[in-house]
Amino acid sequence: MQSTSSWDAIVIGAGPAGAVSAFLLGRQGLQVLLVESKRFPRTKACGGCLNPRAITALTSLGLGDTLGGCCGESFDRIRLHHARKCAEVPLPSGMSITRTTFDSALVEAAIAAGAEFVSEAKCQVLPRVDRSSRTIRWSSTNGANFTATAPIVLACDGLGHPSLHELPEFESTIAPNSRIGLGTVIARDGAADSLPHHCITMAVGNSGYVGLAHAENGRVSLAAAISPLVLSSGTSPTTVLQQILHSAGIDQTLIDAIEAVRGTPPITQRANAVAGERLFLVGDAAGYVEPFTGEGMAAAIEGASLAAPLAFEAARQWRPELADHWRRQYARSIRSRQLACRSIAWLVRHPQALRWSLAALAAQPRIGTTIGRWIGRSQIQQEQHTT
Ligand SMILES: Cc1cc2nc3c(=O)[nH]c(=O)nc-3n(C[C@H](O)[C@H](O)[C@H](O)COP(=O)(O)OP(=O)(O)OC[C@H]3O[C@@H](n4cnc5c(N)ncnc54)[C@H](O)[C@@H]3O)c2cc1C
């Protein structure tokens, strides 16, 4: 690549929001640059569970075959463990895939749609906006400097949107009680034999919760949301995960196989603005609440599909109303999260309430079926709301 280049659209970050945006814009015939700071394929702290909304969105965008090629494992229930008690709740059918496989497949789809992909390029959006473009810059691993310009830039760079650090108006507000995300993939033979298939296993402790699910090729995705206080006391992330799983009664062979744990910044945060001149924030870059039942990736994919038509228009001719349009669209369609997910997230933060709920579920298993139907209904209502 030349040290200075110009494009119709620049997409920063190759997670689901960025890769799907690049795919959609490339398919429309735009010259798209997709820039990613990490070397691909990369791992990511995420449970990798796609809910029905995410699957429906991918399929309707023409990415059904890409999803199918990932060979993920389906799930249709969640098993909650707490204080050696356990209860199961049915869920609308979803799919579990490690982020290494899923994100690489989406990037391949974006490249096939015509996008140019540059990895290991940690870029910054420059504050200055020209009459007809925005500029980003990055340094390659061998120290060479690059700039690229485009009439529209999509910041899809995840929590805290690191590419916008020179633009204070987009700063994020972090929730005071925000947790930290942790994650890894367990691939050791036999380690997960005791873990039920087609099921998200969720172990809840006092300092947070850990989710586990079988994914493609015998791998298991592990992801957790943990109070930063336990980590600041000097306990290692691996030990914190092991303690929660142990206190919930999870099999020791699985616990012993945990290694190479990755962390995230505080997870509950929201950008103070989601649009500016020739700039839209999409996916976690705009804001994120709490990991559960595949809400994050669904929002990232839906966000990309809603932002792409506006970005397409912006690439042709910028109008300030496009930024207002994205702000309204984002507030209406993405920020209104699933009631069911919020309720479960509340439950797993209140162990006493969770203990009562598990006791009620054990006494009356039909309650679980009712809750499962309610989650299903709320996801369908959310789907109808966004289409
Ligand atoms: C512990 C945990 C578990 C989760 N489990 C689930 C789950 O099971 N299901 C679900 O749907 N969601 C889950 N989520 C949420 C999900 O991970 C996110 O919502 C989703 O990844 C958002 O996608 P994105 O494309 O917006 O951002 P990301 O996936 O974070 O992608 C952003 C990309 O931008 C790159 N980047 C960052 N800075 C720069 C830069 N300066 N220049 C270039 N590139 C840059 C990053 O390397 C990254 O590849 C979980 C989150 C956490 C923390």
The ligand as an SDF file (V2000), in Angstrom:
LIG
                    3D

 53 58  0  0  0  0  0  0  0  0999 V2000
  -16.5880  -11.2640   28.4630 C   0  0  0  0  0  0  0  0  0  0  0  0
  -17.4670  -10.9910   27.2720 C   0  0  0  0  0  0  0  0  0  0  0  0
  -18.2640  -11.9990   26.7480 C   0  0  0  0  0  0  0  0  0  0  0  0
  -19.0880  -11.7270   25.6590 C   0  0  0  0  0  0  0  0  0  0  0  0
  -19.8530  -12.7350   25.1610 N   0  0  0  0  0  0  0  0  0  0  0  0
  -20.6640  -12.4690   24.1070 C   0  0  0  0  0  0  0  0  0  0  0  0
  -21.4470  -13.5030   23.5280 C   0  0  0  0  0  0  0  0  0  0  0  0
  -21.4120  -14.6640   23.9400 O   0  0  0  0  0  0  0  0  0  0  0  0
  -22.2360  -13.1880   22.4740 N   0  0  0  0  0  0  0  0  0  0  0  0
  -22.2930  -11.9010   21.9710 C   0  0  0  0  0  0  0  0  0  0  0  0
  -23.0230  -11.6540   21.0190 O   0  0  0  0  0  0  0  0  0  0  0  0
  -21.5490  -10.9250   22.4850 N   0  0  0  0  0  0  0  0  0  0  0  0
  -20.7330  -11.1740   23.5280 C   0  0  0  0  0  0  0  0  0  0  0  0
  -19.9430  -10.1900   24.0260 N   0  0  0  0  0  0  0  0  0  0  0  0
  -19.9760   -8.8780   23.3710 C   0  0  0  0  0  0  0  0  0  0  0  0
  -19.1940   -8.9110   22.0570 C   0  0  0  0  0  0  0  0  0  0  0  0
  -17.8930   -9.3930   22.2800 O   0  0  0  0  0  0  0  0  0  0  0  0
  -19.1400   -7.5050   21.4600 C   0  0  0  0  0  0  0  0  0  0  0  0
  -20.3880   -6.8730   21.5850 O   0  0  0  0  0  0  0  0  0  0  0  0
  -18.7340   -7.5480   19.9860 C   0  0  0  0  0  0  0  0  0  0  0  0
  -17.4480   -8.0730   19.8520 O   0  0  0  0  0  0  0  0  0  0  0  0
  -18.7980   -6.1540   19.3820 C   0  0  0  0  0  0  0  0  0  0  0  0
  -18.2790   -6.1940   18.0910 O   0  0  0  0  0  0  0  0  0  0  0  0
  -17.5410   -4.9350   17.4900 P   0  0  0  0  0  0  0  0  0  0  0  0
  -17.2470   -5.2790   16.0890 O   0  0  0  0  0  0  0  0  0  0  0  0
  -18.3000   -3.7100   17.7990 O   0  0  0  0  0  0  0  0  0  0  0  0
  -16.1880   -4.8000   18.3260 O   0  0  0  0  0  0  0  0  0  0  0  0
  -14.9960   -5.8210   18.4810 P   0  0  0  0  0  0  0  0  0  0  0  0
  -15.4380   -7.1880   18.2560 O   0  0  0  0  0  0  0  0  0  0  0  0
  -14.3880   -5.4790   19.8030 O   0  0  0  0  0  0  0  0  0  0  0  0
  -13.9890   -5.4430   17.3180 O   0  0  0  0  0  0  0  0  0  0  0  0
  -13.2450   -4.2670   17.3540 C   0  0  0  0  0  0  0  0  0  0  0  0
  -11.9830   -4.4810   16.5460 C   0  0  0  0  0  0  0  0  0  0  0  0
  -11.3060   -3.2240   16.4160 O   0  0  0  0  0  0  0  0  0  0  0  0
   -9.9180   -3.4320   16.5460 C   0  0  0  0  0  0  0  0  0  0  0  0
   -9.3150   -2.1570   16.9500 N   0  0  0  0  0  0  0  0  0  0  0  0
   -9.3110   -1.5720   18.1630 C   0  0  0  0  0  0  0  0  0  0  0  0
   -8.6530   -0.4010   18.1190 N   0  0  0  0  0  0  0  0  0  0  0  0
   -8.2280   -0.2370   16.8590 C   0  0  0  0  0  0  0  0  0  0  0  0
   -7.4930    0.7760   16.2000 C   0  0  0  0  0  0  0  0  0  0  0  0
   -7.0660    1.8740   16.8400 N   0  0  0  0  0  0  0  0  0  0  0  0
   -7.2100    0.6290   14.8890 N   0  0  0  0  0  0  0  0  0  0  0  0
   -7.6350   -0.4740   14.2110 C   0  0  0  0  0  0  0  0  0  0  0  0
   -8.3380   -1.4760   14.7910 N   0  0  0  0  0  0  0  0  0  0  0  0
   -8.6470   -1.3500   16.0980 C   0  0  0  0  0  0  0  0  0  0  0  0
   -9.8280   -4.5360   17.5950 C   0  0  0  0  0  0  0  0  0  0  0  0
   -8.5950   -5.2050   17.5260 O   0  0  0  0  0  0  0  0  0  0  0  0
  -11.0000   -5.4240   17.2120 C   0  0  0  0  0  0  0  0  0  0  0  0
  -10.6090   -6.4190   16.2900 O   0  0  0  0  0  0  0  0  0  0  0  0
  -19.1110  -10.4290   25.0970 C   0  0  0  0  0  0  0  0  0  0  0  0
  -18.3040   -9.4260   25.6140 C   0  0  0  0  0  0  0  0  0  0  0  0
  -17.4890   -9.6910   26.6870 C   0  0  0  0  0  0  0  0  0  0  0  0
  -16.6110   -8.5950   27.2420 C   0  0  0  0  0  0  0  0  0  0  0  0
  1  2  1  0
  2  3  1  0
  2 52  2  0
  3  4  2  0
  4  5  1  0
  4 50  1  0
  5  6  2  0
  6  7  1  0
  6 13  1  0
  7  8  2  0
  7  9  1  0
  9 10  1  0
 10 11  2  0
 10 12  1  0
 12 13  2  0
 13 14  1  0
 14 15  1  0
 14 50  1  0
 15 16  1  0
 16 17  1  0
 16 18  1  0
 18 19  1  0
 18 20  1  0
 20 21  1  0
 20 22  1  0
 22 23  1  0
 23 24  1  0
 24 25  2  0
 24 26  1  0
 24 27  1  0
 27 28  1  0
 28 29  2  0
 28 30  1  0
 28 31  1  0
 31 32  1  0
 32 33  1  0
 33 34  1  0
 33 48  1  0
 34 35  1  0
 35 36  1  0
 35 46  1  0
 36 37  1  0
 36 45  1  0
 37 38  2  0
 38 39  1  0
 39 40  1  0
 39 45  2  0
 40 41  1  0
 40 42  2  0
 42 43  1  0
 43 44  2  0
 44 45  1  0
 46 47  1  0
 46 48  1  0
 48 49  1  0
 50 51  2  0
 51 52  1  0
 52 53  1  0
M  END
$$$$
